[in-house]
Amino acid sequence: MNGTAYFKEPIACTEEERRGFAHLVRLGFEGSDDGLPGRIRDARWLAFYYVAGGTLAAVAALKTPNGMYREDVFNKATARVSAADYEFELGWVFVVPAHRGKRIAENLCRQLLARVPTSGVFATTRPDNVSMIRILRALDFARVGKPYPRRNEQLVLFLRSCPAFVASLPGA
Ligand SMILES: CC(C)(COP(=O)(O)OP(=O)(O)OC[C@H]1O[C@@H](n2cnc3c(N)ncnc32)[C@H](O)[C@@H]1OP(=O)(O)O)[C@@H](O)C(=O)NCCC(=O)NCCS
């Protein structure tokens, strides 16, 4: 990675940083609606990757989706684990096309995950998103359940339980 990565809690971001983050999310994800600025403010950590000239080239986040959304995703995917144990969602992972294939996304995701050592994390992606699936597997996520429809696409659920979290479970 030749650029510079920053990790910030949303409250510590400037308005310009939050706007730049939202801009890349809208480029990467269809259906990112008017509620996006609020969901960005509610995230736990935002990752920014700037290249020469101060251009924002990649973003990623650890989000804190509400319990209803998590239940819905886990039910649709028929995951046989409790959504309550997966507080964080790794998402909004987007690298502008000119900077792909340089491990930028993997590095941002790895450093985000290091910030929440005690909880389960989930992620969803399209089953044909080869590079995102390689990243998730490299970061110890495992695919669970079955593909489920959302809007006009299929998604699959990936879970990551860090060893400390698993060890804290009753009977572990
Ligand atoms: C998915 C995305 C974030 C990956 O970003 P990136 O910085 O290019 O990813 P990386 O450089 O870290 O590459 C990750 C892995 O995918 C591999 N990869 C990349 N493109 C690939 C392709 N077309 N076919 C197979 N493997 C591919 C890389 O070789 C690497 O695997 P390796 O570590 O085993 O060598 C980027 O393509 C993107 O922004 N896509 C659009 C938004 C998106 O789909 N986000 C994820 C939604 S959940």
The ligand as a Tripos MOL2 file, in Angstrom:
@<TRIPOS>MOLECULE
LIG
   48    50     1     0     0
SMALL
NO_CHARGES

@<TRIPOS>ATOM
      1 C1        -13.9430   -6.3000   -3.5020 C.3       1 LIG1
      2 C2        -12.9160   -5.1470   -3.4790 C.3       1 LIG1
      3 C3        -13.1580   -4.2790   -2.2400 C.3       1 LIG1
      4 C4        -11.4970   -5.7720   -3.4020 C.3       1 LIG1
      5 O1        -10.5580   -4.7310   -3.2590 O.3       1 LIG1
      6 P1         -8.9950   -4.9270   -3.6100 P.3       1 LIG1
      7 O2         -8.2230   -3.9070   -2.8470 O.co2     1 LIG1
      8 O3         -8.8160   -4.9570   -5.0750 O.co2     1 LIG1
      9 O4         -8.7420   -6.3770   -3.0110 O.3       1 LIG1
     10 P2         -7.3430   -7.0100   -2.7090 P.3       1 LIG1
     11 O5         -6.2530   -6.3800   -3.5290 O.co2     1 LIG1
     12 O6         -7.1650   -6.9700   -1.1980 O.co2     1 LIG1
     13 O7         -7.5350   -8.4900   -3.2770 O.3       1 LIG1
     14 C5         -8.1770   -9.4540   -2.5170 C.3       1 LIG1
     15 C6         -7.9860  -10.8200   -3.1420 C.3       1 LIG1
     16 O8         -8.7950  -10.9490   -4.2970 O.3       1 LIG1
     17 C7         -8.0100  -11.4090   -5.3850 C.3       1 LIG1
     18 N1         -8.6470  -10.9310   -6.5900 N.ar      1 LIG1
     19 C8         -8.8430   -9.6700   -6.9630 C.ar      1 LIG1
     20 N2         -9.5270   -9.6430   -8.1180 N.ar      1 LIG1
     21 C9         -9.7630  -10.9440   -8.4650 C.ar      1 LIG1
     22 C10       -10.3940  -11.5880   -9.5540 C.ar      1 LIG1
     23 N3        -10.9920  -10.8730  -10.5250 N.pl3     1 LIG1
     24 N4        -10.4300  -12.9280   -9.6010 N.ar      1 LIG1
     25 C11        -9.8510  -13.6460   -8.6130 C.ar      1 LIG1
     26 N5         -9.2410  -13.0840   -7.5560 N.ar      1 LIG1
     27 C12        -9.1970  -11.7520   -7.4920 C.ar      1 LIG1
     28 C13        -6.6500  -10.8650   -5.0980 C.3       1 LIG1
     29 O9         -5.6450  -11.5610   -5.7900 O.3       1 LIG1
     30 C14        -6.5730  -11.1240   -3.6150 C.3       1 LIG1
     31 O10        -6.4140  -12.5070   -3.3560 O.3       1 LIG1
     32 P3         -5.0430  -13.0820   -2.7780 P.3       1 LIG1
     33 O11        -4.8230  -12.3490   -1.4950 O.co2     1 LIG1
     34 O12        -5.3340  -14.5380   -2.5640 O.co2     1 LIG1
     35 O13        -4.0160  -12.7970   -3.8240 O.co2     1 LIG1
     36 C15       -12.9850   -4.2700   -4.7570 C.3       1 LIG1
     37 O14       -12.9190   -5.1200   -5.8810 O.3       1 LIG1
     38 C16       -14.2430   -3.4260   -4.8320 C.2       1 LIG1
     39 O15       -14.2590   -2.2940   -4.3570 O.2       1 LIG1
     40 N6        -15.3180   -3.9730   -5.4530 N.am      1 LIG1
     41 C17       -16.6000   -3.2780   -5.5420 C.3       1 LIG1
     42 C18       -17.2970   -3.1840   -4.1920 C.3       1 LIG1
     43 C19       -17.4480   -4.5120   -3.5390 C.2       1 LIG1
     44 O16       -17.7840   -5.5080   -4.1800 O.2       1 LIG1
     45 N7        -17.2410   -4.5340   -2.2070 N.am      1 LIG1
     46 C20       -17.4200   -5.7110   -1.3800 C.3       1 LIG1
     47 C21       -18.8590   -5.8150   -1.0390 C.3       1 LIG1
     48 S1        -19.1180   -6.8400    0.2960 S.3       1 LIG1
@<TRIPOS>BOND
     1     1     2 1
     2     2     3 1
     3     2     4 1
     4     2    36 1
     5     4     5 1
     6     5     6 1
     7     6     7 2
     8     6     8 1
     9     6     9 1
    10     9    10 1
    11    10    11 2
    12    10    12 1
    13    10    13 1
    14    13    14 1
    15    14    15 1
    16    15    16 1
    17    15    30 1
    18    16    17 1
    19    17    18 1
    20    17    28 1
    21    18    19 ar
    22    18    27 ar
    23    19    20 ar
    24    20    21 ar
    25    21    22 ar
    26    21    27 ar
    27    22    23 1
    28    22    24 ar
    29    24    25 ar
    30    25    26 ar
    31    26    27 ar
    32    28    29 1
    33    28    30 1
    34    30    31 1
    35    31    32 1
    36    32    33 2
    37    32    34 1
    38    32    35 1
    39    36    37 1
    40    36    38 1
    41    38    39 2
    42    38    40 1
    43    40    41 1
    44    41    42 1
    45    42    43 1
    46    43    44 2
    47    43    45 1
    48    45    46 1
    49    46    47 1
    50    47    48 1
@<TRIPOS>SUBSTRUCTURE
     1 LIG1         1 GROUP 0 **** ****
